Amino acid sequence: MIIVATLAIGLIAMTMSVVQLASAPKAKLHEPLQTLPEFELTDQFGKPFTKADLMGKLTIAEFIFTRCPSACPVMSRRTAELYELYKNAPNVQFISITVDPDYDTEEVLRRYAKMHGVTDSRWKFLRCPELSTIVELCEKGFLMAAEKLPGGHATKLVAIDAKGAIRAYFDYNDVNLIGSIKLALRQLADEFPEVKYEPKSVHSNQSQSTNH
């Protein structure tokens, strides 16, 4: 009986370990999928942002619009969590590109940034008055669909390395999103040791990152 009980306990422990491993965050880092083309957008203060601003930094990018009623608020909340988590890592930056430039003026983007706690240049909200430019950047640069904008925009978060190459895509509603991005950024930091990487030494509470 003791042997049977011991084996049963061991089997339960092994099963729990497998389940935990299966549900743990995984970094889906790829070899460079594509280097982004040259582009020029402007941030919420009207300052230009180009491909050169990606060089030497690790970037998480997303396409959003401020009056979005569904995915965008979730994406922005999670990006805000990452923005706070990496507040001691000046070379980890975040960019949110609007797919609704007619409504999302610089003033609107400034208000949106403030609403999400942005206080420095590590998180920029970018726009271009010509929607066709955004469509081309999304489809040919980021390799994501951009149909029936603004509502039909892609809802992936994209990891870009210090040479401007796309390295990973993340589903915005993945319960392990924060953990997966943390792992990806750590791998990229190992790959690009010249990038100063000092994430805030706190643990993200994955239980707060739920599906919406």
Rosetta blueprint (number, residue, H / E / L):
1 M L
2 I H
3 I H
4 V H
5 A H
6 T H
7 L H
8 A H
9 I H
10 G H
11 L H
12 I H
13 A H
14 M H
15 T H
16 M H
17 S H
18 V H
19 V H
20 Q H
21 L H
22 A H
23 S H
24 A L
25 P L
26 K L
27 A L
28 K L
29 L L
30 H L
31 E L
32 P L
33 L L
34 Q E
35 T E
36 L L
37 P L
38 E L
39 F L
40 E E
41 L E
42 T E
43 D L
44 Q L
45 F L
46 G L
47 K L
48 P E
49 F E
50 T E
51 K H
52 A H
53 D H
54 L H
55 M L
56 G L
57 K L
58 L E
59 T E
60 I E
61 A E
62 E E
63 F E
64 I E
65 F L
66 T L
67 R L
68 C L
69 P L
70 S L
71 A H
72 C H
73 P H
74 V H
75 M H
76 S H
77 R H
78 R H
79 T H
80 A H
81 E H
82 L H
83 Y H
84 E H
85 L H
86 Y L
87 K L
88 N L
89 A L
90 P L
91 N L
92 V E
93 Q E
94 F E
95 I E
96 S E
97 I E
98 T E
99 V L
100 D L
101 P L
102 D L
103 Y L
104 D L
105 T L
106 E H
107 E H
108 V H
109 L H
110 R H
111 R H
112 Y H
113 A H
114 K H
115 M H
116 H L
117 G L
118 V L
119 T L
120 D L
121 S L
122 R L
123 W E
124 K E
125 F E
126 L E
127 R E
128 C L
129 P L
130 E L
131 L H
132 S H
133 T H
134 I H
135 V H
136 E H
137 L H
138 C H
139 E H
140 K H
141 G H
142 F L
143 L L
144 M L
145 A L
146 A E
147 E L
148 K L
149 L L
150 P L
151 G L
152 G L
153 H E
154 A L
155 T L
156 K E
157 L E
158 V E
159 A E
160 I E
161 D L
162 A L
163 K L
164 G L
165 A E
166 I E
167 R E
168 A E
169 Y E
170 F E
171 D E
172 Y L
173 N L
174 D L
175 V L
176 N L
177 L H
178 I H
179 G H
180 S H
181 I H
182 K H
183 L H
184 A H
185 L H
186 R H
187 Q H
188 L H
189 A H
190 D H
191 E H
192 F L
193 P L
194 E L
195 V L
196 K L
197 Y L
198 E L
199 P L
200 K L
201 S L
202 V L
203 H L
204 S L
205 N L
206 Q H
207 S H
208 Q H
209 S L
210 T L
211 N L
212 H L
